Amino acid sequence: MRATRLLPGLEQLQHYQRSWLRTDVLAGITVAAYLVPQVMAYATVAGLPPVVGLWAVIGPLAAYALLGTSRQLSVGPESTTALMTAVALAPLAAGDPSRYAALAAALAVVVGILCLVGATARLGVLADLLSKPVLVGYLAGTAGIMIVGQLGSVTGVPVDGETIPAQLRSFGANLSALQWPTTVLAAAVLVGLLLIARWAPRVPGPLLAVLLASMVVMVFSLSDHGIATVGSVPAGIPVPGFAGVTASDLAQLILPAVGIAVVGFSDNALTARAFAARHGRHIQANTELAALGVTNLAAGALHGFPVSCSGSRTTIADSMNAKTQVYSITALTAVVVVLIGARGVLSAFPTAALGALVVYAAIRLVDVPEFRRIGRFRRSELLLALATLIAVLVLGVLYGVLIAIGLSIFDLLRRVARAHDAILGFVPGVPGMHDIDDYPQAEPVPGLLIYRYDAPLCFANAEDFRRRALEAIDQQATRAGEPVRWFVLNAEANVEVDLTAMDAVDALCRELRSRGVCFAMARVKQDLRDDLDAAGLTDLIGAERLYPTLPTAVAAYRAELGRDTREPLINDGQRRAAAQSGRTAGQSSAGRGARADVRATGPGPGTAGLADAGAPPQQPQRDGEV
């Protein structure tokens, strides 16, 4: 039992059905046809020899098949993490290819360790750090960097520089060195990929395009006309190991590793969730984070570079009806066969074709329909997506991911800091109490203001809450033409309250007391009640003024109003008595008084037929009811 919990893939194998084998094998072969040229291209994006992409996929495919909770996810080298790898390592390697390769493997190991630490700390919530608009903008910015980075590969023009402006200036200055055979070949491959994706999506376009390009180069001897190829490919599978990296190198890799881990896990979790939902399944976020950690350790051990998941390969696997990660084992077998027996074919792959494949992948990262959908939904979210895109293009991928996370957090705080609020009233013929702005015919109870602030109360909105609550009192008094006697905070949405917010509630309560207004709370959950006790606000408000439901609060107000509205509704003696009586006695006393008043007087106007102050509404609750 414990083994299947730690290795979810074993559970899939224990319940494996023989009828699944055919579809899993076919899906694995098809995915491998896409994977081989794709990961070789991504290795060039990472600044490594193309064969390293194949090395980097062997360990992760095997590890995820045992550790992953998604049946469809395809792990391995991916465009965004490959680009982040290149940006992180270029300043550290100082132009030494051997040191660069060692640092790439070490970076994968550091990413893996960080993911495992995060999984141990149950930081699966990291998957939610990038909002959808920010993620869409981030991927579009990454696509721009990828396309500019491949200008040299697809045109033969020497391109230098670490930033997009510098690379574009270098490209323009050296444009006279453009190689037409290379450019035409790359353009033909790109057009072919786009046409295949449009008209024959089930055909393995990347493999077909690269193989055809290789045949053209060999048949017409285009290598004599300046078209570069992959060249010699090392034989076999690399021996696991780590070498050539110092402790100071590892320290410098921590910051970029954090960025890669956040982006990689966000991509993993979003993709896995989407495909699991299609089949009525669920993923386990922390298990996925641990799986990502082990896959990166495996990639580093085989001299690879950081890995994540591929949305395109996952889509292919799902379209081929892959049932389990057995399809990944099939793809892994195909990769090993290629490394052992097809080195000659790999060495003939034109680098221009691989560059065109990267450009094709980048184009698919720019989700124009999603930008339009975001703009139709809310202009502010579109601006957020565009701001992220510009930040990535101007500042680069590593700083761009930090900007992306910062913008996501800013967007969250902006929403919480200025939350929606409402004054509640009774609507004739509609059970419960509702926002009077939504129902013009709603009738507030005379002298009673029931106020709702639709957000957790925290430092970001504490002052806004207090200010708008006071404004609501003035607004209701002006509308009704009589002063507010009771202010009841409907706390249903205030599921989390920090100390700053408690101080704001304290200040509001004292301000209302100075105006002769009674402060009470309704729908107070036990967690909130415990926080009120800890902050000392239960004694200030009075335990008898904390009501479990809105009907009990309304009934208590009517009972108090019927007794004598000219007397102060709360005084120090009552407060001391409430503090001494304790939570249970205070609540039951309020409930008995409310029930006695309703039995004696019957339901008053605007109470929607409340027969018992302590009972819930007679009709089933719907959205917006209390």
MIFI-758892 format. One line per 2 residues: number of its first residue (from 1); their letters; for each residue x, y, z of C-alpha. Coordinates in Angstrom, 1 decimal. Layout:
REM residues N
NUM	a	X:Y:Z; ...
***
This chain:
REM residues 626
1	mr	0.0:0.0:0.0; 2.8:2.4:0.9
3	at	4.7:1.5:-2.2; 1.8:2.4:-4.5
5	rl	1.3:5.7:-2.6; 5.0:6.6:-3.2
7	lp	5.0:5.2:-6.7; 1.6:5.9:-8.3
9	gl	2.8:4.3:-11.5; 2.9:0.9:-9.8
11	eq	-0.8:1.3:-9.0; -1.5:1.9:-12.7
13	lq	0.4:-1.3:-13.6; -1.4:-3.3:-10.9
15	hy	-4.7:-2.5:-12.5; -3.4:-2.7:-16.1
17	qr	-5.7:-4.2:-18.7; -4.3:-6.2:-21.6
19	sw	-6.6:-4.3:-24.0; -4.7:-1.1:-23.2
21	lr	-1.3:-2.4:-24.5; -2.0:-1.9:-28.2
23	td	-3.1:1.8:-27.8; -0.2:2.5:-25.3
25	vl	2.4:1.1:-27.7; 1.0:3.0:-30.7
27	ag	0.8:6.2:-28.7; 4.4:5.7:-27.5
29	it	5.8:5.2:-31.0; 3.9:8.2:-32.3
31	va	5.1:10.4:-29.4; 8.7:9.2:-30.0
33	ay	8.4:10.3:-33.6; 7.7:13.8:-32.4
35	lv	10.1:13.6:-29.4; 13.4:12.8:-31.1
37	pq	13.7:15.8:-33.4; 11.9:18.1:-30.8
39	vm	14.3:17.4:-27.9; 17.3:17.7:-30.1
41	ay	16.1:21.1:-31.2; 15.4:22.1:-27.6
43	at	19.0:21.1:-26.7; 20.3:23.7:-29.2
45	va	18.0:26.3:-27.5; 19.7:25.4:-24.2
47	gl	23.1:25.9:-25.8; 24.0:22.3:-25.9
49	pp	24.7:19.7:-28.6; 21.5:18.2:-30.1
51	vv	22.2:14.7:-28.7; 22.1:16.0:-25.2
53	gl	18.3:16.4:-25.7; 18.0:12.7:-26.1
55	wa	20.2:12.0:-23.1; 18.0:14.4:-21.1
57	vi	14.8:12.5:-21.9; 15.9:8.9:-20.9
59	gp	15.9:9.2:-17.1; 12.8:11.5:-16.8
61	la	10.6:9.2:-18.9; 11.5:6.2:-16.7
63	ay	11.1:8.2:-13.5; 7.8:9.8:-14.2
65	al	6.3:6.5:-15.3; 6.8:5.4:-11.7
67	lg	6.2:8.6:-9.8; 3.7:10.7:-11.8
69	ts	0.0:10.8:-11.1; -1.0:11.8:-14.7
71	rq	-1.5:9.1:-17.2; -1.0:11.3:-20.2
73	ls	1.7:13.8:-19.3; 4.9:13.6:-21.4
75	vg	8.0:14.8:-19.6; 11.4:15.8:-20.9
77	pe	13.1:18.9:-22.4; 10.8:21.8:-23.1
79	st	11.2:25.1:-24.8; 10.8:27.5:-21.9
81	ta	13.1:25.7:-19.4; 15.6:25.1:-22.2
83	lm	15.7:28.9:-22.9; 16.0:29.6:-19.1
85	ta	18.9:27.2:-19.0; 20.8:29.0:-21.7
87	va	20.2:32.4:-20.1; 21.4:31.1:-16.7
89	la	24.5:29.3:-17.9; 26.0:31.6:-20.6
91	pl	27.6:34.1:-18.1; 29.0:31.2:-16.0
93	aa	30.5:29.0:-18.6; 32.9:31.6:-20.1
95	gd	32.7:30.0:-23.5; 33.9:26.6:-22.3
97	ps	31.7:23.9:-23.9; 32.7:21.2:-21.3
99	ry	32.1:23.5:-18.4; 28.8:24.6:-20.0
101	aa	27.6:20.9:-20.2; 28.7:20.2:-16.6
103	la	26.8:23.3:-15.4; 23.7:22.3:-17.3
105	aa	23.6:18.9:-15.6; 24.3:20.5:-12.2
107	la	21.4:23.0:-12.8; 19.1:20.1:-13.4
109	vv	20.2:18.5:-10.1; 19.7:21.8:-8.2
111	vg	16.2:22.1:-9.7; 15.4:18.6:-8.7
113	il	16.6:19.2:-5.1; 14.5:22.3:-4.8
115	cl	11.4:20.5:-6.1; 11.9:17.7:-3.6
117	vg	12.3:20.2:-0.8; 9.2:21.9:-1.9
119	at	7.3:18.7:-2.1; 8.4:17.8:1.5
121	ar	7.2:21.2:2.6; 3.9:20.6:0.7
123	lg	4.4:23.6:-1.6; 2.2:22.3:-4.3
125	vl	0.5:25.6:-4.1; 3.3:27.0:-6.2
127	ad	1.4:25.7:-9.2; -1.0:28.6:-8.6
129	ll	1.5:31.4:-8.5; 1.1:32.3:-12.1
131	sk	-2.4:33.5:-13.1; -3.8:32.6:-16.5
133	pv	-3.2:36.1:-18.0; 0.3:36.2:-16.6
135	lv	1.1:32.7:-17.9; -0.2:33.6:-21.4
137	gy	1.9:36.7:-21.5; 4.9:35.0:-20.2
139	la	4.7:32.2:-22.8; 4.3:34.8:-25.6
141	gt	7.4:36.7:-24.4; 9.3:33.4:-24.2
143	ag	8.3:32.7:-27.8; 9.7:36.0:-28.9
145	im	13.0:35.3:-27.3; 13.1:31.8:-28.9
147	iv	12.5:33.1:-32.4; 15.1:35.8:-32.1
149	gq	17.5:33.3:-30.7; 17.1:31.1:-33.8
151	lg	17.7:33.8:-36.3; 21.3:32.6:-36.8
153	sv	20.4:29.0:-37.2; 17.7:29.6:-39.8
155	tg	19.6:32.2:-41.9; 23.3:31.4:-41.4
157	vp	23.8:35.0:-40.2; 26.2:35.3:-37.2
159	vd	24.3:36.7:-34.2; 25.8:37.9:-31.0
161	ge	24.4:39.5:-27.8; 22.5:38.4:-24.7
163	ti	19.5:40.6:-25.0; 16.9:40.8:-27.7
165	pa	17.8:44.4:-28.8; 21.5:43.4:-28.9
167	ql	20.8:40.3:-31.0; 18.6:42.2:-33.4
169	rs	21.3:44.8:-33.9; 23.8:42.1:-34.5
171	fg	21.5:40.4:-37.0; 20.9:43.6:-38.9
173	an	24.6:44.5:-39.0; 25.6:41.1:-40.4
175	ls	22.6:40.6:-42.7; 24.9:40.7:-45.7
177	al	26.2:37.3:-44.6; 22.8:35.7:-45.1
179	qw	23.0:32.2:-46.6; 20.1:31.7:-49.0
181	pt	20.2:27.8:-49.1; 20.0:27.7:-45.3
183	tv	17.2:30.3:-45.3; 15.2:28.6:-48.0
185	la	15.5:25.2:-46.3; 14.5:26.5:-42.9
187	aa	11.5:28.4:-44.5; 10.4:25.2:-46.3
189	vl	10.6:23.2:-43.1; 8.6:25.8:-41.2
191	vg	5.9:26.1:-43.9; 5.7:22.3:-44.0
193	ll	5.2:22.0:-40.3; 2.5:24.6:-40.3
195	li	0.7:22.9:-43.2; 0.9:19.4:-41.6
197	ar	-0.4:20.8:-38.3; -3.3:22.4:-40.1
199	wa	-4.3:19.7:-42.5; -2.9:16.4:-41.1
201	pr	-2.5:16.9:-37.3; -2.1:13.1:-36.7
203	vp	1.0:12.9:-38.9; 4.3:13.3:-36.9
205	gp	5.2:16.6:-38.6; 8.5:17.3:-36.8
207	ll	10.0:13.9:-37.7; 8.8:13.9:-41.2
209	av	10.0:17.5:-41.9; 13.5:16.8:-40.4
211	ll	13.9:13.5:-42.3; 12.9:15.1:-45.6
213	as	15.2:18.0:-45.0; 18.0:15.5:-44.2
215	mv	17.3:13.6:-47.5; 17.4:16.8:-49.5
217	vm	20.7:17.9:-48.0; 22.3:14.5:-48.7
219	vf	20.9:14.0:-52.2; 21.8:17.5:-53.4
221	sl	25.1:17.8:-51.3; 23.8:21.0:-49.8
223	sd	26.4:20.8:-47.1; 28.8:22.0:-49.7
225	hg	26.7:25.1:-50.0; 27.0:26.1:-46.4
227	ia	24.1:24.2:-44.8; 25.3:22.9:-41.4
229	tv	24.3:19.5:-40.0; 24.4:18.0:-36.5
231	gs	27.6:16.1:-37.2; 29.0:13.2:-35.2
233	vp	26.8:11.8:-32.4; 28.4:10.0:-29.4
235	ag	27.7:6.2:-29.4; 25.4:4.6:-26.8
237	ip	24.0:6.0:-23.6; 26.0:8.2:-21.3
239	vp	27.3:6.8:-18.0; 25.7:8.5:-15.0
241	gf	27.9:10.9:-13.0; 28.7:14.4:-11.9
243	ag	32.0:16.2:-12.5; 33.5:19.6:-13.0
245	vt	31.2:21.6:-10.7; 32.3:23.4:-7.5
247	as	30.2:24.4:-4.5; 30.4:28.1:-5.6
249	dl	29.0:27.1:-9.0; 26.0:25.4:-7.2
251	aq	25.4:28.5:-5.1; 25.2:30.6:-8.3
253	li	22.7:28.2:-9.8; 20.2:28.4:-7.0
255	lp	18.4:31.6:-8.2; 17.9:30.4:-11.8
257	av	16.9:27.0:-10.5; 14.1:28.6:-8.4
259	gi	12.8:30.3:-11.5; 13.0:27.1:-13.6
261	av	11.3:25.1:-10.8; 8.4:27.5:-10.5
263	vg	7.8:27.8:-14.3; 8.4:24.0:-14.9
265	fs	6.0:23.0:-12.1; 3.4:25.5:-13.1
267	dn	3.5:24.1:-16.6; 3.4:20.5:-15.3
269	al	0.5:21.0:-13.0; -1.6:23.0:-15.4
271	ta	-1.1:20.5:-18.2; -1.6:17.5:-16.0
273	ra	-4.8:19.0:-14.4; -6.3:19.8:-17.8
275	fa	-5.8:16.3:-19.2; -6.8:14.6:-16.0
277	ar	-10.1:16.6:-16.0; -10.9:15.4:-19.5
279	hg	-11.0:11.8:-18.1; -12.6:12.5:-14.8
281	rh	-9.4:12.0:-12.8; -7.4:14.1:-10.4
283	iq	-3.7:14.8:-9.9; -1.8:15.2:-6.6
285	an	0.0:18.5:-6.7; 2.7:17.6:-4.1
287	te	3.3:14.2:-5.7; 3.7:15.9:-9.0
289	la	6.2:18.3:-7.5; 8.2:15.4:-6.1
291	al	8.0:13.6:-9.5; 9.4:16.7:-11.2
293	gv	12.2:16.7:-8.7; 13.2:13.1:-9.4
295	tn	12.9:13.6:-13.2; 15.3:16.5:-13.0
297	la	17.8:14.5:-10.8; 17.6:11.8:-13.4
299	ag	18.2:14.2:-16.3; 21.2:15.7:-14.5
301	al	22.6:12.3:-13.7; 22.7:11.4:-17.4
303	hg	24.4:14.7:-18.4; 21.2:16.4:-19.5
305	fp	19.6:19.7:-18.5; 16.5:20.8:-16.7
307	vs	13.2:19.3:-17.9; 9.5:19.9:-17.5
309	cs	6.6:18.6:-19.6; 5.6:19.1:-23.3
311	gs	2.0:20.1:-23.9; 2.3:19.2:-27.6
313	rt	3.5:15.6:-26.9; 0.9:15.2:-24.1
315	ti	-1.8:16.3:-26.6; -0.5:13.7:-29.1
317	ad	-0.5:10.9:-26.5; -4.1:11.8:-25.4
319	sm	-5.2:11.9:-29.0; -3.8:8.4:-29.5
321	na	-5.9:7.2:-26.5; -2.9:6.5:-24.3
323	kt	-4.2:4.8:-21.2; -1.2:4.8:-18.9
325	qv	2.5:5.8:-18.7; 3.3:2.6:-20.5
327	ys	3.3:4.8:-23.6; 6.2:6.7:-22.1
329	it	8.2:3.5:-21.5; 7.5:2.7:-25.2
331	al	8.8:6.1:-26.2; 11.9:5.7:-24.0
333	ta	12.6:2.3:-25.7; 12.4:4.0:-29.1
335	vv	14.9:6.8:-28.0; 17.4:4.2:-26.7
337	vv	17.1:2.3:-30.1; 17.8:5.5:-31.9
339	li	20.8:6.3:-29.8; 22.3:2.9:-30.3
341	ga	21.4:2.1:-33.9; 20.6:5.3:-35.8
343	rg	23.5:7.7:-35.1; 24.1:8.1:-38.8
345	vl	20.6:9.5:-39.4; 20.9:11.8:-36.4
347	sa	24.2:13.2:-37.6; 22.6:14.2:-41.0
349	fp	19.9:16.4:-39.4; 20.4:20.0:-40.7
351	ta	20.6:22.5:-37.9; 18.5:24.9:-40.0
353	al	15.7:22.3:-39.9; 16.0:22.0:-36.1
355	ga	16.0:25.8:-35.9; 12.8:25.9:-37.9
357	lv	11.3:23.4:-35.5; 12.1:25.7:-32.6
359	vy	10.5:28.6:-34.4; 7.4:26.4:-35.1
361	aa	7.2:25.5:-31.4; 7.6:29.2:-30.4
363	ir	4.7:30.2:-32.8; 2.5:27.7:-31.1
365	lv	3.3:29.3:-27.7; 1.7:32.6:-28.8
367	dv	-2.0:31.9:-28.0; -3.7:34.8:-29.9
369	pe	-7.3:33.5:-29.3; -6.5:33.4:-25.6
371	fr	-5.3:37.0:-25.7; -8.6:37.9:-27.3
373	ri	-10.6:36.0:-24.7; -8.8:37.7:-21.9
375	gr	-9.4:41.1:-23.5; -13.1:40.4:-23.9
377	fr	-13.3:39.3:-20.3; -11.6:42.2:-18.6
379	rs	-9.3:44.8:-20.0; -7.2:45.0:-16.8
381	el	-6.3:41.3:-17.2; -5.2:41.9:-20.8
383	ll	-3.0:44.7:-19.7; -1.5:42.3:-17.1
385	al	-0.7:39.8:-19.9; 0.8:42.4:-22.1
387	at	2.9:43.8:-19.2; 4.3:40.3:-18.6
389	li	5.1:39.9:-22.3; 7.0:43.1:-22.4
391	av	8.8:42.4:-19.2; 10.0:39.1:-20.5
393	lv	11.2:40.6:-23.8; 13.0:43.5:-22.2
395	lg	14.4:41.9:-19.0; 14.9:38.3:-20.2
397	vl	13.4:35.0:-19.1; 14.9:34.8:-15.6
399	yg	13.9:38.2:-14.4; 10.7:37.8:-16.5
401	vl	9.5:34.9:-14.4; 10.1:36.9:-11.2
403	ia	8.1:39.8:-12.8; 5.4:37.3:-13.7
405	ig	5.1:36.0:-10.2; 5.2:39.5:-8.8
407	ls	2.4:40.7:-11.2; 0.3:37.7:-10.2
409	if	0.6:38.5:-6.5; 0.0:42.2:-7.3
411	dl	-3.2:41.2:-9.2; -4.4:39.1:-6.2
413	lr	-3.7:41.9:-3.7; -5.4:44.4:-5.9
415	rv	-8.6:42.3:-5.9; -8.5:41.7:-2.2
417	ar	-7.6:45.2:-1.3; -10.7:46.6:-3.1
419	ah	-13.2:43.9:-2.7; -16.9:44.0:-3.5
421	da	-19.2:44.9:-0.6; -23.0:44.9:-0.1
423	il	-25.8:46.2:2.1; -28.4:43.4:2.5
425	gf	-32.1:43.5:2.6; -35.2:41.4:2.2
427	vp	-36.7:40.9:-1.3; -40.4:40.3:-1.4
429	gv	-41.0:36.7:-2.6; -37.4:35.7:-2.5
431	pg	-36.1:33.8:0.5; -33.1:35.1:2.4
433	mh	-31.3:38.4:2.3; -29.7:39.9:-0.8
435	di	-27.6:42.8:-2.1; -29.9:45.8:-2.4
437	dd	-27.9:46.9:-5.5; -28.9:43.6:-7.2
439	yp	-32.5:44.0:-6.2; -33.9:47.5:-6.4
441	qa	-37.1:46.3:-4.6; -35.1:45.0:-1.6
443	ep	-36.2:46.4:1.8; -33.6:46.9:4.5
445	vp	-34.9:46.5:8.1; -35.5:50.0:9.5
447	gl	-32.6:51.0:11.8; -30.7:47.8:11.0
449	li	-27.7:47.7:8.6; -26.5:44.3:7.5
451	yr	-23.2:44.7:5.8; -21.1:42.2:3.8
453	yd	-17.5:42.6:2.7; -16.7:39.9:0.1
455	ap	-13.1:39.0:0.9; -10.9:37.7:3.6
457	lc	-9.9:40.6:5.9; -6.2:41.3:5.9
459	fa	-3.6:44.1:6.0; -4.3:44.9:2.4
461	na	-8.0:45.8:2.8; -8.4:46.5:6.6
463	ed	-8.6:50.2:6.2; -10.8:50.0:3.1
465	fr	-13.2:47.7:5.0; -13.5:50.1:7.9
467	rr	-13.9:53.2:5.7; -16.6:51.6:3.4
469	al	-18.5:50.2:6.4; -18.8:53.7:7.8
471	ea	-19.8:55.0:4.4; -22.5:52.3:4.2
473	id	-23.9:53.5:7.5; -24.2:57.1:6.2
475	qq	-25.6:55.8:2.9; -28.3:53.8:4.7
477	at	-29.2:56.6:7.1; -29.6:59.0:4.2
479	ra	-31.7:56.6:2.1; -34.0:55.5:5.0
481	ge	-34.3:59.0:6.6; -33.5:57.6:10.1
483	pv	-30.4:56.7:11.9; -28.8:53.3:12.0
485	rw	-29.2:51.6:15.4; -27.5:48.3:14.7
487	fv	-24.7:47.4:12.4; -24.4:43.7:11.7
489	ln	-21.3:42.4:9.9; -22.2:39.4:7.8
491	ae	-18.9:37.5:8.1; -19.6:34.6:5.7
493	an	-16.9:35.8:3.3; -14.4:36.7:6.0
495	ve	-12.9:33.3:6.3; -9.4:34.6:7.1
497	vd	-8.7:37.6:9.4; -5.2:38.8:10.3
499	lt	-4.2:41.0:13.2; -4.3:44.2:11.1
501	am	-7.9:43.5:10.2; -8.7:42.7:13.8
503	da	-7.5:46.2:14.7; -9.7:47.6:12.0
505	vd	-12.7:45.7:13.4; -11.8:47.0:16.9
507	al	-11.6:50.6:15.6; -14.9:50.3:13.7
509	cr	-16.6:48.9:16.8; -15.4:51.7:19.0
511	el	-16.3:54.3:16.4; -19.8:52.9:16.1
513	rs	-20.2:52.8:19.9; -19.3:56.5:20.1
515	rg	-22.1:57.2:17.6; -24.6:55.1:19.7
517	vc	-24.7:52.3:17.1; -24.6:48.6:18.3
519	fa	-22.0:46.5:16.5; -22.8:42.8:16.0
521	ma	-21.6:40.0:13.8; -23.5:37.1:12.1
523	rv	-22.5:33.9:10.4; -19.5:33.7:12.6
525	kq	-17.7:30.4:12.0; -15.7:28.7:14.8
527	dl	-12.3:29.6:13.3; -13.3:33.2:13.2
529	rd	-14.7:33.0:16.7; -11.4:31.6:18.0
531	dl	-9.6:34.5:16.3; -12.0:37.0:17.9
533	da	-11.3:35.4:21.3; -7.5:35.6:20.8
535	ag	-7.7:39.2:19.8; -9.9:40.2:22.7
537	lt	-12.7:41.3:20.5; -15.3:38.9:21.9
539	dl	-15.3:40.9:25.1; -15.4:44.2:23.3
541	ig	-18.3:43.2:21.0; -20.1:41.0:23.5
543	ae	-20.5:37.3:23.1; -24.3:37.8:22.9
545	rl	-23.7:39.9:19.8; -22.1:37.1:17.8
547	yp	-24.8:35.3:15.9; -24.6:32.0:14.0
549	tl	-27.1:33.1:11.3; -28.6:36.3:9.9
551	pt	-32.2:35.3:11.0; -31.0:35.1:14.6
553	av	-29.3:38.5:14.3; -32.5:40.1:12.8
555	aa	-34.7:38.6:15.5; -32.3:39.8:18.2
557	yr	-32.5:43.3:16.8; -36.3:43.2:16.8
559	ae	-36.4:41.9:20.3; -34.1:44.7:21.4
561	lg	-36.0:47.3:19.5; -39.4:46.1:20.9
563	rd	-38.0:46.3:24.5; -37.1:50.0:24.4
565	tr	-35.5:51.8:21.4; -34.8:54.9:23.4
567	ep	-32.3:53.1:25.7; -28.7:52.5:24.6
569	li	-28.6:49.2:22.8; -25.4:48.2:24.5
571	nd	-23.7:49.4:27.7; -20.8:48.5:29.9
573	gq	-22.9:46.5:32.3; -24.2:44.3:29.5
575	rr	-20.8:43.9:28.1; -19.3:42.8:31.4
577	aa	-22.2:40.4:31.8; -21.7:39.0:28.4
579	aq	-17.9:38.5:29.0; -18.6:36.6:32.2
581	sg	-21.4:34.5:30.8; -19.2:32.8:28.3
583	rt	-19.7:31.8:24.7; -22.5:29.2:25.1
585	ag	-24.5:31.0:27.7; -24.4:34.2:25.7
587	qs	-25.5:32.6:22.5; -28.3:30.6:24.1
589	sa	-29.6:33.7:26.0; -29.8:35.6:22.7
591	gr	-31.6:32.7:21.1; -34.1:32.4:23.9
593	ga	-34.9:36.1:23.9; -35.3:36.1:20.1
595	ra	-37.6:33.1:20.1; -39.7:34.6:22.9
597	dv	-40.1:37.8:21.1; -41.2:36.1:17.8
599	ra	-43.7:33.9:19.7; -45.2:36.9:21.4
601	tg	-45.4:39.3:18.4; -45.4:37.0:15.4
603	pg	-43.3:37.8:12.3; -42.8:41.4:11.7
605	pg	-42.9:43.1:8.3; -39.9:42.4:6.1
607	ta	-38.8:39.2:7.9; -39.9:37.0:5.0
609	gl	-42.1:35.0:7.4; -39.5:34.0:10.0
611	ad	-41.4:31.8:12.4; -38.4:31.0:14.6
613	ag	-35.4:33.3:15.1; -33.1:30.3:15.6
615	ap	-34.4:28.3:12.6; -33.1:28.5:9.0
617	pq	-35.3:29.7:6.2; -38.2:27.4:5.3
619	qp	-37.1:27.0:1.6; -33.9:25.4:0.4
621	qr	-31.0:27.8:0.1; -29.7:28.9:-3.3
623	dg	-26.8:31.1:-4.3; -27.1:34.5:-2.6
625	ev	-29.3:33.2:0.2; -28.5:33.1:3.9
***
